Amino acid sequence: MANHGKKYLAAAKQIDPEKLYSPADAVKLVQSTSITKFDATVEVHMHLGVDPKQAEQQVRDVVVLPHGLGKTIRVLVFTAGESAKQAQAAGAEFIVDSDEMVKKIQDGWTDFDVAIATPEMMSKVGKLGRVLGPRGLMPNPKAGTVVPPEDIGKAVKEAKAGRVEFRVDKTGNLHVIIGKASFSEKALYENFATLMEAIKRARPASLKGVFIRKIVMTTTMGPGVHVDPTGAQALEV
């Protein structure tokens, strides 16, 4: 068992480990029990009643959180021509339109948070799978990061505004960031409610029984707060 410091133990005493808290109470607790000197990230972890080994029970989608993530998102776009201008106008920090930039990424440069591509650039992107894939940066149509040239501006704006991808891992868990501890209670609550709406929509049609079995909300290095799954799924945006 991990050894925790005095600040963590004092914060943990404020939380009943046997209780399932309402979403509103969980938000208040994770903010009041944040123990870092820096602005901690608020995370949501869920255990789902799916079998990730079955293709039809994969849970994956994207959601734009209404209040963003509280950090600057650096966007790289694989595109050229007029859509490159649209991407830059929308706020993209990097444009990959040459073999020189592709080579830079092949050599290990990944100083960006989101990669978006137009379909005609995927032949170049395909060469970068070994670099981008392990870091979760590979553009993918299912994640909304491979888009037609005319939609590139919208995709960049959504990425910078707080667009989040969620995907069940091999153990049936989801891990999603919903903001910062410095956010208002209302902003965190609404981000969480928006996330829950998206996850409910992503429920596999073939799934029988309980979909969301466990929800824990926490901050960076802070104690976890168990959220009532029934109350969380009843939230409306």
C-alpha positions as a Markdown table, in Angstrom:
| # | Residue | x | y | z |
|---|---|---|---|---|
| 1 | Met | 0.0 | 0.0 | 0.0 |
| 2 | Ala | 1.4 | 3.4 | -0.9 |
| 3 | Asn | 2.5 | 5.7 | 1.9 |
| 4 | His | 0.7 | 9.1 | 1.8 |
| 5 | Gly | 1.8 | 12.4 | 3.2 |
| 6 | Lys | 0.1 | 14.4 | 6.0 |
| 7 | Lys | -1.8 | 16.7 | 3.5 |
| 8 | Tyr | -3.2 | 13.7 | 1.6 |
| 9 | Leu | -4.3 | 11.9 | 4.8 |
| 10 | Ala | -5.9 | 15.1 | 6.1 |
| 11 | Ala | -7.8 | 15.6 | 2.9 |
| 12 | Ala | -8.8 | 11.9 | 2.8 |
| 13 | Lys | -10.5 | 12.2 | 6.2 |
| 14 | Gln | -13.0 | 14.6 | 4.6 |
| 15 | Ile | -14.3 | 11.8 | 2.4 |
| 16 | Asp | -16.3 | 8.8 | 3.5 |
| 17 | Pro | -14.9 | 5.9 | 1.5 |
| 18 | Glu | -18.1 | 3.9 | 1.8 |
| 19 | Lys | -20.4 | 6.6 | 0.5 |
| 20 | Leu | -21.6 | 7.3 | -3.0 |
| 21 | Tyr | -21.7 | 11.0 | -3.4 |
| 22 | Ser | -24.0 | 13.0 | -5.7 |
| 23 | Pro | -22.2 | 14.6 | -8.7 |
| 24 | Ala | -22.6 | 18.1 | -7.1 |
| 25 | Asp | -21.2 | 17.0 | -3.8 |
| 26 | Ala | -18.3 | 15.1 | -5.5 |
| 27 | Val | -17.3 | 18.3 | -7.4 |
| 28 | Lys | -17.2 | 20.3 | -4.1 |
| 29 | Leu | -15.2 | 17.6 | -2.4 |
| 30 | Val | -12.5 | 17.2 | -5.1 |
| 31 | Gln | -12.0 | 20.9 | -5.1 |
| 32 | Ser | -11.8 | 21.2 | -1.3 |
| 33 | Thr | -9.4 | 18.2 | -1.0 |
| 34 | Ser | -7.0 | 19.2 | -3.8 |
| 35 | Ile | -3.6 | 19.2 | -2.1 |
| 36 | Thr | -1.2 | 20.5 | -4.7 |
| 37 | Lys | 0.3 | 24.0 | -4.8 |
| 38 | Phe | -0.3 | 24.1 | -8.6 |
| 39 | Asp | -3.7 | 24.1 | -10.3 |
| 40 | Ala | -4.6 | 20.4 | -10.2 |
| 41 | Thr | -6.3 | 18.6 | -13.0 |
| 42 | Val | -9.7 | 17.1 | -12.2 |
| 43 | Glu | -10.1 | 13.6 | -13.5 |
| 44 | Val | -13.0 | 11.1 | -13.9 |
| 45 | His | -12.3 | 7.3 | -13.8 |
| 46 | Met | -15.0 | 4.8 | -14.6 |
| 47 | His | -15.3 | 1.1 | -14.7 |
| 48 | Leu | -17.8 | -0.1 | -17.3 |
| 49 | Gly | -19.7 | -3.4 | -17.5 |
| 50 | Val | -18.3 | -4.1 | -21.0 |
| 51 | Asp | -16.0 | -6.8 | -22.5 |
| 52 | Pro | -13.4 | -4.8 | -24.4 |
| 53 | Lys | -12.3 | -7.9 | -26.2 |
| 54 | Gln | -15.5 | -7.9 | -28.1 |
| 55 | Ala | -15.5 | -5.5 | -31.0 |
| 56 | Glu | -19.2 | -4.6 | -30.6 |
| 57 | Gln | -18.6 | -3.6 | -27.0 |
| 58 | Gln | -16.0 | -1.0 | -27.6 |
| 59 | Val | -16.8 | 2.4 | -26.1 |
| 60 | Arg | -15.2 | 5.3 | -27.9 |
| 61 | Asp | -16.3 | 8.8 | -28.8 |
| 62 | Val | -15.4 | 12.5 | -28.6 |
| 63 | Val | -17.1 | 15.3 | -26.6 |
| 64 | Val | -16.6 | 19.0 | -26.5 |
| 65 | Leu | -16.7 | 20.2 | -22.9 |
| 66 | Pro | -18.6 | 23.5 | -22.5 |
| 67 | His | -15.9 | 25.1 | -20.3 |
| 68 | Gly | -12.8 | 23.6 | -21.9 |
| 69 | Leu | -9.9 | 21.9 | -20.0 |
| 70 | Gly | -8.2 | 24.9 | -18.5 |
| 71 | Lys | -5.1 | 24.6 | -20.5 |
| 72 | Thr | -3.7 | 25.6 | -23.9 |
| 73 | Ile | -4.1 | 22.8 | -26.5 |
| 74 | Arg | -1.4 | 22.8 | -29.1 |
| 75 | Val | -2.8 | 21.6 | -32.4 |
| 76 | Leu | -0.9 | 20.1 | -35.4 |
| 77 | Val | -2.6 | 19.7 | -38.7 |
| 78 | Phe | -1.6 | 17.5 | -41.6 |
| 79 | Thr | -2.9 | 19.5 | -44.6 |
| 80 | Ala | -1.9 | 21.7 | -47.5 |
| 81 | Gly | -3.2 | 24.5 | -49.7 |
| 82 | Glu | -6.3 | 26.4 | -48.8 |
| 83 | Ser | -7.2 | 24.2 | -45.8 |
| 84 | Ala | -3.8 | 25.0 | -44.3 |
| 85 | Lys | -4.8 | 28.6 | -44.3 |
| 86 | Gln | -8.1 | 27.8 | -42.6 |
| 87 | Ala | -6.3 | 25.7 | -40.0 |
| 88 | Gln | -3.9 | 28.5 | -39.2 |
| 89 | Ala | -6.8 | 31.0 | -39.0 |
| 90 | Ala | -8.6 | 28.7 | -36.5 |
| 91 | Gly | -5.5 | 28.7 | -34.3 |
| 92 | Ala | -3.5 | 25.6 | -35.3 |
| 93 | Glu | 0.1 | 26.0 | -34.0 |
| 94 | Phe | 1.7 | 23.6 | -36.5 |
| 95 | Ile | 1.1 | 22.7 | -40.2 |
| 96 | Val | 2.6 | 19.6 | -41.7 |
| 97 | Asp | 2.7 | 20.1 | -45.5 |
| 98 | Ser | 6.2 | 18.9 | -46.3 |
| 99 | Asp | 8.4 | 15.8 | -46.1 |
| 100 | Glu | 10.7 | 17.9 | -43.9 |
| 101 | Met | 8.1 | 18.2 | -41.1 |
| 102 | Val | 7.2 | 14.5 | -41.5 |
| 103 | Lys | 10.9 | 13.6 | -41.0 |
| 104 | Lys | 11.0 | 15.8 | -37.9 |
| 105 | Ile | 8.1 | 13.8 | -36.3 |
| 106 | Gln | 9.7 | 10.5 | -37.4 |
| 107 | Asp | 12.8 | 11.5 | -35.5 |
| 108 | Gly | 10.6 | 11.8 | -32.3 |
| 109 | Trp | 9.3 | 15.4 | -32.2 |
| 110 | Thr | 5.8 | 15.4 | -30.6 |
| 111 | Asp | 5.6 | 18.9 | -29.0 |
| 112 | Phe | 1.8 | 19.1 | -29.6 |
| 113 | Asp | -1.4 | 17.8 | -27.9 |
| 114 | Val | -3.7 | 17.0 | -30.8 |
| 115 | Ala | -3.0 | 15.9 | -34.4 |
| 116 | Ile | -5.7 | 16.4 | -37.1 |
| 117 | Ala | -5.4 | 15.4 | -40.8 |
| 118 | Thr | -7.3 | 15.7 | -44.0 |
| 119 | Pro | -7.8 | 12.4 | -45.9 |
| 120 | Glu | -5.4 | 13.1 | -48.7 |
| 121 | Met | -2.6 | 13.5 | -46.2 |
| 122 | Met | -3.1 | 10.1 | -44.5 |
| 123 | Ser | -0.5 | 8.5 | -46.8 |
| 124 | Lys | 2.1 | 10.7 | -45.0 |
| 125 | Val | 0.5 | 10.2 | -41.6 |
| 126 | Gly | 0.6 | 6.4 | -42.0 |
| 127 | Lys | 4.4 | 6.5 | -41.9 |
| 128 | Leu | 4.3 | 8.0 | -38.4 |
| 129 | Gly | 2.2 | 5.3 | -36.6 |
| 130 | Arg | 5.1 | 4.1 | -34.5 |
| 131 | Val | 5.7 | 7.6 | -33.2 |
| 132 | Leu | 2.1 | 8.9 | -32.9 |
| 133 | Gly | 0.3 | 5.7 | -32.0 |
| 134 | Pro | 1.8 | 5.0 | -28.6 |
| 135 | Arg | 1.3 | 8.7 | -27.6 |
| 136 | Gly | -2.4 | 8.7 | -28.6 |
| 137 | Leu | -1.8 | 11.3 | -31.3 |
| 138 | Met | -2.6 | 9.3 | -34.4 |
| 139 | Pro | -5.4 | 11.0 | -36.4 |
| 140 | Asn | -8.4 | 8.7 | -36.7 |
| 141 | Pro | -11.8 | 9.2 | -38.4 |
| 142 | Lys | -13.6 | 7.6 | -35.4 |
| 143 | Ala | -12.1 | 10.2 | -33.1 |
| 144 | Gly | -13.0 | 13.0 | -35.4 |
| 145 | Thr | -9.4 | 13.9 | -36.2 |
| 146 | Val | -9.5 | 12.9 | -39.9 |
| 147 | Val | -11.8 | 15.5 | -41.5 |
| 148 | Pro | -12.6 | 16.9 | -45.0 |
| 149 | Pro | -10.6 | 20.0 | -45.9 |
| 150 | Glu | -13.7 | 22.2 | -45.6 |
| 151 | Asp | -14.2 | 21.1 | -42.0 |
| 152 | Ile | -10.6 | 21.6 | -40.9 |
| 153 | Gly | -11.3 | 25.0 | -39.2 |
| 154 | Lys | -14.1 | 23.6 | -37.2 |
| 155 | Ala | -12.0 | 20.7 | -36.0 |
| 156 | Val | -9.2 | 22.9 | -34.9 |
| 157 | Lys | -11.5 | 25.2 | -33.0 |
| 158 | Glu | -13.1 | 22.3 | -31.2 |
| 159 | Ala | -9.8 | 20.8 | -30.3 |
| 160 | Lys | -8.6 | 24.0 | -28.8 |
| 161 | Ala | -11.9 | 24.6 | -27.0 |
| 162 | Gly | -11.9 | 21.4 | -25.0 |
| 163 | Arg | -12.6 | 18.5 | -27.3 |
| 164 | Val | -11.9 | 15.3 | -25.4 |
| 165 | Glu | -11.6 | 11.8 | -26.8 |
| 166 | Phe | -12.6 | 8.9 | -24.5 |
| 167 | Arg | -11.9 | 5.2 | -25.1 |
| 168 | Val | -12.3 | 2.2 | -23.0 |
| 169 | Asp | -9.1 | 0.4 | -22.2 |
| 170 | Lys | -8.4 | -3.3 | -22.1 |
| 171 | Thr | -9.5 | -3.6 | -18.5 |
| 172 | Gly | -12.9 | -1.9 | -19.1 |
| 173 | Asn | -12.0 | 1.4 | -17.7 |
| 174 | Leu | -12.3 | 5.0 | -18.9 |
| 175 | His | -10.1 | 7.9 | -17.9 |
| 176 | Val | -11.1 | 11.4 | -18.8 |
| 177 | Ile | -10.0 | 14.9 | -17.8 |
| 178 | Ile | -12.9 | 17.4 | -17.1 |
| 179 | Gly | -11.0 | 20.6 | -16.1 |
| 180 | Lys | -9.0 | 22.2 | -13.3 |
| 181 | Ala | -9.5 | 22.5 | -9.6 |
| 182 | Ser | -9.7 | 26.3 | -10.0 |
| 183 | Phe | -12.8 | 26.1 | -12.2 |
| 184 | Ser | -16.1 | 27.1 | -10.6 |
| 185 | Glu | -18.3 | 24.4 | -9.2 |
| 186 | Lys | -20.8 | 25.1 | -11.9 |
| 187 | Ala | -18.2 | 24.8 | -14.7 |
| 188 | Leu | -16.9 | 21.4 | -13.4 |
| 189 | Tyr | -20.4 | 20.2 | -12.9 |
| 190 | Glu | -21.5 | 21.1 | -16.4 |
| 191 | Asn | -18.4 | 19.6 | -17.9 |
| 192 | Phe | -19.1 | 16.3 | -16.0 |
| 193 | Ala | -22.7 | 16.3 | -17.1 |
| 194 | Thr | -21.7 | 16.8 | -20.7 |
| 195 | Leu | -19.3 | 14.0 | -20.5 |
| 196 | Met | -21.9 | 11.7 | -18.9 |
| 197 | Glu | -24.3 | 12.5 | -21.8 |
| 198 | Ala | -21.7 | 11.5 | -24.3 |
| 199 | Ile | -20.8 | 8.3 | -22.5 |
| 200 | Lys | -24.5 | 7.3 | -22.2 |
| 201 | Arg | -24.8 | 7.8 | -26.0 |
| 202 | Ala | -21.8 | 5.5 | -26.6 |
| 203 | Arg | -23.4 | 2.6 | -24.7 |
| 204 | Pro | -23.0 | -0.6 | -26.9 |
| 205 | Ala | -26.3 | -1.8 | -28.3 |
| 206 | Ser | -25.3 | -5.4 | -27.6 |
| 207 | Leu | -24.6 | -4.8 | -23.9 |
| 208 | Lys | -26.8 | -6.5 | -21.3 |
| 209 | Gly | -26.9 | -5.5 | -17.7 |
| 210 | Val | -25.2 | -2.6 | -15.9 |
| 211 | Phe | -23.2 | -0.2 | -18.1 |
| 212 | Ile | -21.5 | 2.1 | -15.6 |
| 213 | Arg | -20.4 | 0.2 | -12.5 |
| 214 | Lys | -18.1 | 2.6 | -10.8 |
| 215 | Ile | -17.2 | 6.3 | -11.0 |
| 216 | Val | -14.4 | 8.0 | -9.1 |
| 217 | Met | -13.6 | 11.7 | -9.4 |
| 218 | Thr | -10.3 | 13.0 | -8.2 |
| 219 | Thr | -7.6 | 15.7 | -8.6 |
| 220 | Thr | -3.9 | 15.3 | -9.3 |
| 221 | Met | -2.4 | 13.6 | -6.3 |
| 222 | Gly | -5.7 | 14.1 | -4.4 |
| 223 | Pro | -7.9 | 11.4 | -2.8 |
| 224 | Gly | -10.7 | 9.9 | -4.9 |
| 225 | Val | -14.4 | 10.6 | -4.4 |
| 226 | His | -16.9 | 7.8 | -5.3 |
| 227 | Val | -19.8 | 9.2 | -7.4 |
| 228 | Asp | -23.2 | 7.6 | -7.4 |
| 229 | Pro | -23.5 | 6.0 | -10.9 |
| 230 | Thr | -27.3 | 6.3 | -10.9 |
| 231 | Gly | -27.2 | 10.0 | -10.1 |
| 232 | Ala | -24.5 | 10.6 | -12.6 |
| 233 | Gln | -26.4 | 8.9 | -15.4 |
| 234 | Ala | -29.5 | 11.0 | -14.6 |
| 235 | Leu | -27.7 | 14.3 | -15.2 |
| 236 | Glu | -29.0 | 16.5 | -18.0 |
| 237 | Val | -27.0 | 19.2 | -19.7 |
